Amino acid sequence: MIDINIDPRIQEVCPELHIGMIHAHVVNGPTCDELWGEIECAAEEIKQRYELLEINQRPAIAGTRHLYRTLGKDPSRYRVASEALCRRLIRGLGIYRLTTLIDVVNLVSIKSGYAISGLDADRIVGDTLTLSVGTSDDEYHGIGRGLLNIEGMPCYRDAQGPIATPTSDEERTKFTEDTVNVQININAFSPEMPINEAVDWMVELLKKYAHASEVETRIV
């Protein structure tokens, strides 16, 4: 499994930080009705439980927003992906039905509140990721967002450059229909769902819906 180094600046702000790591061989494809039904149930739970202005108070989301502010990034302008998903659900906008891998990650993110990095493992350069802080020199193409300013944003880097932030993953390592090996990092900057439960549930969903095999997990 890939190694992860963590910038001391992030550890200092988030002393309870845990990262749940999953590596697996998978089969991607269109989201089936059963998985979409689980997402719809999770969406309804969020709508019933939270008001729009309360969602950023969820512990996992609040912890990530605090990290953004401390590093100099406006979390209301560059929303954490889990917060953005939940806000859409509360507003009745729904979320897009995409592929199995994307929707499994979205389901766990909605329920846990954690920002999750879903990466095509075969597109990661090198055998180590570093969770660091974005700079003004970083060129970063967020998925579906174009060029994204990640200065002051926590980000994962491989040997070639930045590939994931809590706001958006990078185009270079995104899931596609051709993805067969995944590296998924569940980023618990502040605790909400127990991280071991989030990892176990992610693995269960991957096995059920994406025929996951050769599964490796680790919590750092």
N, C-alpha and C positions, 0 to 999 in steps of 0.2 A: 504493500500500500504506500501511497505517496506520503512524504513527510511534510509537516507544517511548522514553520517558524513564526513567532508572533512578536511584532514590534513592541518594545517596552512601553511606548506611549499609550498603546491600546490596553495593555495589561494594567497599567496604572489607573486608567479611567474605569476599567471594567474588571475589578479583581475577582469577580465571580464568573468570568468568562469560561464557557465550555464550548467546544466544537465537536459535534457528533459527525463522524466521517463514515461514509458508506461507499465502497467500491464494488461493482457488480457487472456481470455480463447480462445483457437484457435484449429484449425484442421490443422495438417501438412501433407505434401504429396509431390509427384513429382511436379516440377514447370511446370505450364501450358504454352501453347504457347503464350498467351496474355501477361503474366508477362515477359516471356523471350523476347518478342518483345519490351517491355518497356526498358529492360536492354540493348538490342542491340541499341536502339535509344540513350540512355544515353551514351553508349560506343562510338558511332559515334560522339556525341557532344564533348566528351573529346578529341578524336583524332583530331578533327578539330580545337579545341580551344587552345590546349596546345602542346608545344614541350616537349620532355622528360626532359630536364634540367630546364624547367619552372614549372613543376608540384609541386615541393616542395615550391614554392612561393605562392601557394594558401593560403589565410589567415588562414583557418582552419588547414591545414597541417603545415604551417609555425609555427603557435602557438603551436601545439603539439610538433613539432621538437624542438622548443625553450625550452619547458618544459623538454624534455629529456636531452638536453645539460646542462641545469642548474642543474638538479639532478645528472648529471654525467654519462649519458647514450649516446652512439653514435647513433644518429637517422639514420645514413646511414648504419650502421651494423644491427640495430634492427628497421627496417622500420615500420612506422605507417601503419596500415592495409589499410586505405583509400588511402594512397600514393602508397602502393604496388599494389593495384587493378588498380589504374589509370596508373601506369607505365606499367603494363601488357597490358592494352588497347592501350596505345600509341605505344607500341612496336609491336602491331599486334598479340599478343599471346592469346588474349581473356581471359575469365575467365570460370571456370567450372560451368556447369548447375547442381545444387545440389537439395535442397528441397525448398519448398515455403518459409519457415521462413528464411532460410539462404539467399535466393536470394532477398527477400524483404529488408532485412537489407543491403545487398550489394548494391542494387539499391539506397537506401537513402544515403548510405555512398559515393557512386560515385558522386551523384549529389550535396551533401552538403559539401563534403570534411571532414566530421566529422568521427572520430573513434567511432564506436557504439558497445556497449557490448550487445550481444544477449544471454540471459541466460534462462535456464529451471528453472522456479520459484520454482518448486517442489523439485529441488536439492539444493536450497540455504538453508544453515543451519542458523537458527535464523531469527530475524525480522529486522536486521539492516545491512547495508553495510557501510564500511569505505573506502573512497578513500584516500589511503596512498601511501607510497613509498616502493618498494620492497627492501629486504635485502639479504645478502649472505646466510642466514639461510633458506630462502624460497625454498621449493621444488615445482616446477611448471611445469606441463605438458601441453605445448601449443598444440592446436588442430592440428594434423598432423605434429607437429614439434618435438615431444619428449620433453626431459628435456630442459627447457628454463631458461637461467640466467636472472632473473628479478630484480637483484640488481640495484637500481637507476632508476627504471622504475615506473611510476605511476600505481597503481593497486587497484582494488577493493578487499576487504576481507570480507568474512562472518565469522561466529563464528568458522569455521573449518580452514580457511586459505584463501590464495589468489585465486580468481576465474576469474579475467578478467584484461587485460591490453590493451592499444591501439594497441599493436602489434599482440596479439592473445589472444583469450579467452582460458580458461582451460578445459581440457577434462571432468572434473567432472560435470560441469554445462552446457555443450554444448547442442544445439538443436539436437534432434533425431526424428525419425519418430513417436515415442511414446509421444513426448512433447505435453502437452495439456494446460499448463499455462506458460506464458512468462513474463519475466522481461527484458525490453529493456531500456538501458540508452544511450541517444545520448549525447556524450561528446563534448561540445563546449568549448575547452580550449581557443580559440580565435574566435571571431564571423565571420561567413561568411553568410550562409543562416540564416534568422531570426529563432531563436530556436522554437518559437511557430509554425512557418510554417513547420519546419522539423517534429515536433511532430504530427501536424495535418495530414501531408502527410503520415507519418508512420501508423497512425491509419486508414486512408482511405485505404491504401494498405492492411493492415491486415484484414480489414473488407471485402474488395473485393476478396482477394485471399486466406485468411486463415480462413474465416468465423468467425472473431473475435467477441466476445461478452463479457459482463461484463467488459468493458474497463474502466480503470482508468488512468488518466494522471496527472502529476505534473511537474512543472519546478522549480528547486532550483538553 
